[in-house]
Amino acid sequence: MPKINEWNELRNNIVHFKTENFYVYADIRTETVIFAGIMRCGLFLYIGCAAMLLLGNLPVWAGGGRTGLLDMSPVAILLSENGAIPEESVSVYPGDTYTGSAPLEFRFLWKEPAENGDAADENDNLRYEWNFSRDAAFNDIFLTRFDAETIYTFQESGLFYVRLIVTDTETEDTESSDAFVIRIAESELKVPNAFSPNGDGVNDVFRVKHKSLVRFNAYVFNRWGQQLYHWGLQNIDAGWDGTAHGKNVPDGVYFIVVEAEGADGVDYKIKSDINILR
């Protein structure tokens, strides 16, 4: 390429370049220069805006930066239901509905645990707020807790709604989860009248059939009115194995008194016979 060493003239928007061997005529019009400048500035502005929008909405992890609100993933883990610990792990997520029997205990976490079961650490820049309500619009909030995770036991029948609100204390950005919907069934209590504690693995233990009880006490008496056995809500499914003071009681008729209260407010007071058949 020839080396340009001087400008000759600029006349009628025509630029003449004089090279060592010949002249080069270039038609560079004013409007062309202006348009090119605008396009170049606009391109950089567009790229800059796009980068700001993209990076501004992504969580920042590098250099001890904060974790964005999009990182929250609340979950509810079932701890116990109807007085029993679940045999398998049960997790409920926002938008899900879980139907169970009281007492129903859940552990609510702001973020799903890691694969090894460890709960996520709290973020100092985030403020947590758990709302417990009896209506879907959260106009009837009966409990609010400000922890990253919380445990609650449902002891009344009906529908309950739980949500998590997270606020970034640096930016005041707020995000609310969908509601966990918890449905507690109405209470039920049925008392059998016979069992056969003979060790054959069939009907060896006297147990009541129950659902959504928040209070329970059962007392067994002999024909002379002496109390032989008692069990309560904490071991309701343990029942009675037909022994008293570590010894098998004789076959015959015994008496049971059961006092209980349902999650729906129903009071139970049952007096019945128990037949032991070996």
Secondary structure as UniProt FT lines:
FT   STRAND          6..11
FT   TURN            12..13
FT   STRAND          14..18
FT   STRAND          23..27
FT   HELIX           30..56
FT   HELIX           62..64
FT   HELIX           69..71
FT   STRAND          75..81
FT   TURN            82..83
FT   STRAND          91..92
FT   TURN            94..95
FT   STRAND          97..100
FT   STRAND          104..109
FT   TURN            115..116
FT   TURN            124..125
FT   STRAND          126..133
FT   TURN            136..137
FT   STRAND          141..145
FT   STRAND          149..154
FT   STRAND          158..168
FT   TURN            169..171
FT   STRAND          174..176
FT   STRAND          180..184
FT   STRAND          188..190
FT   STRAND          194..195
FT   STRAND          209..211
FT   STRAND          213..221
FT   TURN            223..224
FT   STRAND          227..232
FT   HELIX           233..235
FT   TURN            236..238
FT   STRAND          243..244
FT   TURN            245..246
FT   STRAND          247..248
FT   STRAND          252..262
FT   TURN            263..264
FT   STRAND          267..276
//
